[in-house]
């Protein structure tokens, strides 16, 4: 039986960057907002990934999902009502939160890889999310993802 290593608590600087990510800022926006260089922000994001045992190049929505499921950050208050999502839309939402590559998202969501972009665009429009990272944040705010929905899949090549 294998066990996963415990996460390393985030440093105060990493926690500030993580809060900015959860707030919907891109790494470039975080650098401007916090008065940091882009290199420094990338180093903090790399450190967050290492602390949470995330795959080194996982997408930001996956990293944000790890931040919430590890309880390193709290979801912001809900500013939109919970939409009525179909089972297929919930499956896509979960896939976006757990997978980084289009093909892996398609497999997890049981849709054709060529349909990922358009199907995700419809889900973003329906939820009012600006991008996939914000979609994952909203899903945690609404309780659609999280500890009660299962922890993220183990780190693997599909991320």
C-alpha positions as a printed Julia matrix, in Angstrom:
159×3 Matrix{Float64}:
   0.0    0.0     0.0
   1.37   3.39   -0.95
   0.69   6.59    0.89
   0.95  10.14   -0.29
   3.32  12.54    1.37
   1.7   15.21    3.49
   1.55  18.64    1.93
   3.96  21.28    3.08
   2.2   24.37    4.4
   2.51  27.36    2.1
   4.78  30.22    3.01
   3.08  33.57    3.62
   4.24  34.8     0.19
   2.92  31.65   -1.51
  -0.37  32.02    0.35
  -0.74  35.6    -0.94
  -0.1   34.44   -4.52
  -2.56  31.57   -4.0
  -5.24  34.02   -2.8
  -4.67  36.12   -5.92
  -5.06  33.0    -8.1
  -8.31  32.15   -6.34
  -9.4   35.75   -6.79
  -9.2   35.25  -10.54
  -5.92  37.0   -11.3
  -3.49  35.65  -13.87
   0.2   35.36  -12.95
   0.88  38.54  -14.96
  -1.9   40.38  -13.09
  -0.56  39.1    -9.76
   2.88  40.51  -10.56
   1.4   43.92  -11.35
  -0.99  43.92   -8.37
   1.6   42.74   -5.82
   4.51  44.74   -7.23
   6.47  41.57   -7.94
   8.38  40.49  -11.01
   6.84  37.88  -13.29
   9.76  35.59  -12.44
   9.03  35.88   -8.71
   5.35  35.04   -9.25
   6.3   32.0   -11.37
   8.68  30.88   -8.6
   5.92  31.17   -6.01
   3.53  29.21   -8.23
   6.21  26.54   -8.73
   6.67  26.42   -4.94
   2.91  26.07   -4.43
   2.83  23.14   -6.88
   5.73  21.48   -5.04
   4.16  22.05   -1.6
   0.87  20.5    -2.73
   2.56  17.7    -4.71
   0.92  18.92   -7.93
   2.34  17.91  -11.29
   5.05  20.44  -12.24
   3.22  21.84  -15.26
  -0.39  21.37  -14.27
  -2.82  23.98  -15.55
  -3.97  26.8   -13.26
  -7.5   25.35  -12.85
  -5.91  22.11  -11.56
  -3.65  24.05   -9.19
  -6.6   26.06   -7.87
  -8.53  22.81   -7.34
  -5.57  21.42   -5.36
  -5.48  24.62   -3.27
  -9.13  24.2    -2.31
  -9.07  20.43   -1.71
  -5.96  20.74    0.44
  -7.71  23.53    2.38
  -4.8   25.93    1.81
  -7.28  28.62    0.75
 -10.94  29.21    1.45
 -13.44  29.79   -1.34
 -14.6   33.4    -1.65
 -18.25  34.17   -0.9
 -20.75  33.23   -3.58
 -21.65  36.11   -5.86
 -23.75  34.07   -8.3
 -26.47  31.48   -7.77
 -25.68  27.81   -8.36
 -26.63  26.9   -11.93
 -28.56  23.73  -12.71
 -25.87  21.64  -14.4
 -26.5   18.39  -16.22
 -24.54  15.26  -15.35
 -22.44  15.79  -18.5
 -21.64  19.37  -17.51
 -20.64  18.27  -14.0
 -18.39  15.62  -15.53
 -16.73  18.27  -17.72
 -16.35  20.57  -14.71
 -14.63  17.81  -12.72
 -12.4   16.97  -15.69
 -11.3   20.6   -16.08
 -10.48  20.73  -12.36
  -8.42  17.54  -12.45
  -6.81  17.41  -15.91
  -4.5   19.79  -17.74
  -4.4   18.46  -21.28
  -7.29  18.73  -23.72
  -7.18  15.03  -24.57
  -7.26  14.03  -20.89
 -10.15  16.41  -20.23
 -12.02  14.86  -23.15
 -11.44  11.32  -21.89
 -12.49  12.21  -18.34
 -15.57  14.09  -19.57
 -16.4   11.4   -22.14
 -16.49  13.81  -25.07
 -14.52  14.05  -28.28
 -11.26  16.01  -27.96
 -12.41  18.27  -30.81
 -15.51  19.19  -28.76
 -13.73  20.21  -25.56
 -13.26  23.87  -26.48
 -16.85  24.48  -27.64
 -18.41  22.45  -24.81
 -16.29  24.27  -22.25
 -17.21  27.63  -23.81
 -20.91  26.78  -23.36
 -20.3   25.81  -19.74
 -18.38  29.05  -19.11
 -21.22  31.07  -20.64
 -23.84  29.22  -18.6
 -21.99  29.76  -15.32
 -20.8   33.29  -16.06
 -17.17  32.29  -15.51
 -14.53  34.26  -17.42
 -12.22  31.28  -17.84
 -11.6   27.72  -16.63
  -9.77  28.85  -13.49
 -12.7   31.04  -12.44
 -15.05  28.14  -13.26
 -13.19  25.92  -10.79
 -13.31  28.67   -8.16
 -17.07  29.07   -8.65
 -17.56  25.3    -8.5
 -15.88  25.23   -5.09
 -17.9   28.22   -3.92
 -21.07  26.4    -4.95
 -19.97  23.12   -3.34
 -19.85  21.28   -6.67
 -16.21  20.28   -6.15
 -14.33  19.65   -2.95
 -13.77  17.24   -0.14
 -17.28  15.85   -0.35
 -16.86  15.37   -4.1
 -13.62  13.42   -3.77
 -10.02  14.56   -3.71
  -8.14  15.14   -6.91
  -6.86  12.08   -8.7
  -3.26  11.12   -7.92
  -0.66  13.1    -9.8
   0.08  11.44  -13.08
   1.18  11.93  -16.64
  -2.31  13.01  -17.65
  -2.0   16.28  -15.84
